[in-house]
Amino acid sequence: MGDNSKRALVTGASGYIGSRLAPALLADGWQVTVLARHPEAIRERSWARDETAVRVVTGDATKPADLARALEGADVAYYLLHSMDGQGDFQERDKRMAHGFAQAAADSGVSRVVYQSGLHPQDEELSDHLASRAEVGEIFLAGEVPTTVLQAAVIIGSGSASFEMLRHLTHRLPAMVAPRWLRSRIEPIAIRDVVRLLVAAAALPADSNRTFDIGCGEVLTYQKLIERFATADGLRPRLIVPVPFLSPWLASHWVGLVTPVPTGVAKPLVGSLVHDVVCSERDIWDATGVPAPLSLDASIAAALGGSSRRSGGLPEPGEADPAWLTSADPEWAG
């Protein structure tokens, strides 16, 4: 256990990553403040019941007064928010929210901001989703508070939007005519490793202000990922025929029909799959001392857990942890 005088603010704590980060910080000896528009959703979590270690602030991250209350006494602030909710104009809303948070963090004397972002290629015109993730990272890095930006591609973990999209596509379509971007190269990472790196990022040197690419070390196409998932889950080999005429817009509706991922969330996620998203450096492991990441196969096995085909089949839409359907989930994928 660490020094329990350390306090971290976790935004997006009802989302997929935030709901896993908060208990990990508590286990590492941190006190945790949570900013939530719906505090009752936080207080239902088992980790939030210790009022001596968890402080829940009711408020909205777009309001300076609420941010000031939440940031009071915080040493590190985790920014796990975005506006990808299918309502349009999410890029502009993300930009405004990031500027406001960066200023509030500086005013409060926070020593570090940690932001979970999306892995993206350099020198390419990015999808709206990845462009927004990159812009938010740039806003924090240009601010007054030293910032760590962790950039991930597909996050492998039961309940993540990317993993549930992969799981439902693979289970429900033994044969599929699929977009040609299934040949895009990706480097996934397990949710366990994402959370461990987020916790460790709080202890980076005071002068560290940069992005870090995070991945499992294995690069493959999305098509190969489907095939690997099918093998791990005891399914027959999937027949996948990429075709050129399924645009990201059409494909997002296709994904929405086959999986429980809402079209408003699927559209920007699918649009990001046109890019190769592969780590260009692996400095984070040496910088933090976190042990080597899980292999891809181990990540899939951990994500399947008790819900694999061998142990009873696929949960129906709505049966998974509802946190993965919320707009507070900042993971790339997907």
Long-range contacts (C-beta under 8 A, 24 or more apart in sequence): 1-27, 1-28, 1-29, 2-28, 2-29, 2-30, 3-29, 4-29, 4-30, 4-31, 4-53, 5-31, 6-30, 6-31, 6-75, 6-76, 6-202, 7-31, 7-32, 7-33, 7-73, 7-74, 7-75, 7-76, 8-32, 8-33, 8-74, 8-75, 8-76, 8-77, 8-78, 8-202, 9-33, 9-34, 9-35, 9-70, 9-71, 9-74, 9-76, 9-77, 9-78, 9-110, 10-34, 10-35, 10-78, 10-80, 11-35, 11-61, 11-70, 11-77, 11-78, 11-79, 11-80, 11-81, 11-101, 11-328, 12-78, 12-79, 12-80, 12-81, 12-328, 12-329, 12-330, 13-42, 13-80, 14-38, 14-41, 14-42, 14-323, 14-326, 14-328, 15-80, 15-323, 15-326, 15-327, 15-328, 15-329, 15-330, 16-157, 16-159, 16-160, 16-161, 16-191, 16-321, 16-323, 16-324, 16-326, 16-329, 16-331, 17-80, 17-116, 17-155, 17-191, 17-194, 17-195, 17-198, 17-329, 17-330, 17-331, 18-78, 18-80, 18-328, 19-45, 19-323, 20-191, 20-195, 21-78, 21-80, 21-195, 21-198, 21-199, 22-47, 22-48, 22-54, 23-47, 24-195, 24-196, 24-198, 24-199, 25-199, 26-50, 26-53, 26-54, 28-199, 30-202, 31-55, 33-57, 33-70, 33-71, 33-73, 33-74, 35-59, 35-61, 35-66, 35-67, 35-70, 61-97, 61-100, 61-101, 62-96, 62-97, 62-100, 64-100, 64-103, 64-104, 67-100, 67-101, 67-104, 68-104, 68-107, 68-108, 71-104, 71-105, 71-108, 71-110, 72-108, 74-108, 74-110, 75-110, 75-111, 75-112, 75-202, 76-110, 76-111, 76-112, 76-113, 76-114, 76-202, 77-101, 77-105, 77-110, 77-112, 77-113, 77-114, 77-145, 78-113, 78-114, 78-115, 78-116, 78-198, 79-113, 79-114, 79-115, 79-116, 79-136, 79-140, 80-115, 80-116, 80-328, 80-329, 80-330, 81-328, 81-330, 82-132, 82-133, 82-136, 82-327, 82-328, 82-330, 83-327, 84-129, 84-132, 84-264, 84-265, 84-268, 84-327, 85-264, 85-265, 85-327, 86-262, 86-263, 86-264, 86-265, 86-267, 87-264, 90-128, 90-132, 90-268, 91-128, 91-131, 91-132, 91-135, 94-132, 94-135, 94-136, 95-132, 95-135, 95-136, 95-139, 98-135, 98-136, 98-139, 98-140, 99-139, 102-139, 102-140, 102-143, 102-144, 102-145, 103-143, 105-143, 105-144, 105-145, 106-143, 106-144, 106-145, 110-145, 111-145, 111-146, 111-206, 112-145, 112-146, 112-147, 112-148, 112-201, 112-202, 112-204, 112-206, 113-140, 113-143, 113-145, 113-146, 113-147, 113-148, 114-147, 114-148, 114-150, 114-198, 114-201, 114-202, 115-140, 115-147, 115-148, 115-149, 115-150, 116-150, 116-152, 116-194, 116-198, 116-330, 116-331, 117-149, 117-150, 117-151, 117-152, 117-211, 117-330, 117-332, 118-151, 118-152, 118-153, 118-272, 118-277, 118-331, 118-332, 119-151, 119-152, 119-153, 119-187, 119-213, 119-214, 119-215, 119-277, 119-278, 119-279, 119-332, 120-151, 120-275, 120-277, 121-275, 121-276, 121-277, 121-278, 122-280, 124-275, 126-272, 126-275, 127-248, 127-268, 127-271, 127-272, 127-274, 127-275, 128-268, 128-271, 129-268, 129-269, 129-271, 129-272, 129-332, 130-272, 130-275, 130-332, 133-330, 133-332, 137-211, 141-209, 141-210, 141-211, 146-206, 146-207, 146-208, 146-209, 147-209, 148-201, 148-204, 148-208, 148-209, 148-210, 148-212, 149-210, 149-211, 149-212, 150-194, 150-197, 150-198, 150-201, 150-211, 150-212, 150-214, 150-284, 151-211, 151-212, 151-213, 151-214, 152-189, 152-194, 152-214, 152-215, 152-331, 152-332, 153-186, 153-187, 153-188, 153-189, 153-215, 153-277, 153-278, 153-332, 153-333, 153-334, 154-186, 154-188, 154-189, 154-222, 154-225, 154-277, 154-332, 154-333, 154-334, 155-188, 155-189, 155-190, 155-191, 155-194, 155-331, 155-332, 155-333, 155-334, 156-188, 156-189, 156-190, 156-191, 156-216, 156-296, 156-299, 156-300, 156-302, 156-303, 157-190, 157-191, 157-192, 157-299, 157-302, 157-303, 158-303, 158-304, 158-305, 158-307, 158-320, 158-321, 159-320, 159-321, 159-323, 159-324, 160-191, 160-324, 160-329, 160-331, 160-333, 160-334, 161-261, 161-265, 161-269, 161-324, 161-325, 161-329, 161-331, 161-333, 161-334, 162-269, 162-331, 162-332, 162-333, 162-334, 163-303, 163-333, 164-259, 164-260, 164-261, 164-320, 164-324, 165-255, 165-259, 165-261, 165-266, 165-269, 165-333, 165-334, 166-225, 166-226, 166-229, 167-229, 167-233, 167-314, 168-258, 168-259, 168-260, 168-261, 168-314, 168-317, 169-226, 169-255, 169-258, 169-259, 170-226, 170-229, 170-230, 170-233, 170-235, 170-238, 171-233, 171-235, 171-309, 171-314, 172-258, 172-259, 172-314, 173-238, 173-258, 174-235, 174-236, 174-238, 174-239, 175-238, 175-239, 175-240, 175-241, 176-238, 176-239, 176-240, 176-241, 177-241, 177-243, 177-246, 178-223, 178-240, 178-241, 178-242, 178-243, 178-246, 179-242, 179-243, 179-246, 179-247, 179-248, 179-251, 179-270, 179-273, 180-242, 180-243, 180-244, 180-246, 181-222, 181-248, 181-251, 181-273, 181-274, 182-221, 182-222, 182-223, 182-226, 182-240, 182-242, 182-273, 183-221, 183-222, 183-223, 183-242, 184-221, 184-222, 184-273, 184-274, 184-275, 184-276, 184-277, 185-219, 185-220, 185-221, 185-276, 185-277, 185-278, 186-219, 186-220, 186-221, 186-222, 186-225, 186-276, 186-277, 186-278, 187-215, 187-216, 187-217, 187-218, 187-219, 187-277, 187-278, 187-279, 188-215, 188-216, 188-218, 188-225, 188-296, 188-299, 189-214, 189-215, 189-216, 189-293, 189-299, 190-216, 190-293, 190-294, 190-298, 190-299, 190-302, 190-303, 191-303, 192-294, 192-299, 192-302, 193-290, 193-293, 193-294, 193-299, 194-331, 196-290, 197-284, 197-288, 197-290, 200-288, 200-289, 200-290, 201-288, 203-288, 204-287, 204-288, 208-287, 212-281, 212-283, 212-284, 212-287, 213-279, 213-280, 213-281, 213-282, 213-284, 214-279, 214-284, 214-293, 215-278, 215-279, 215-282, 215-293, 216-293, 216-294, 216-295, 216-296, 216-299, 217-279, 217-282, 217-292, 217-293, 217-295, 218-295, 218-296, 219-278, 220-296, 222-273, 225-296, 228-296, 228-297, 228-300, 229-300, 232-297, 232-300, 232-301, 232-304, 232-308, 233-300, 233-304, 233-308, 233-309, 233-310, 234-308, 234-309, 234-310, 235-309, 248-273, 248-274, 259-317, 260-316, 260-317, 260-318, 260-320, 260-325, 261-325, 262-325, 265-325, 265-327, 269-332, 269-333, 269-334, 272-332, 272-333, 272-334, 273-334, 277-332
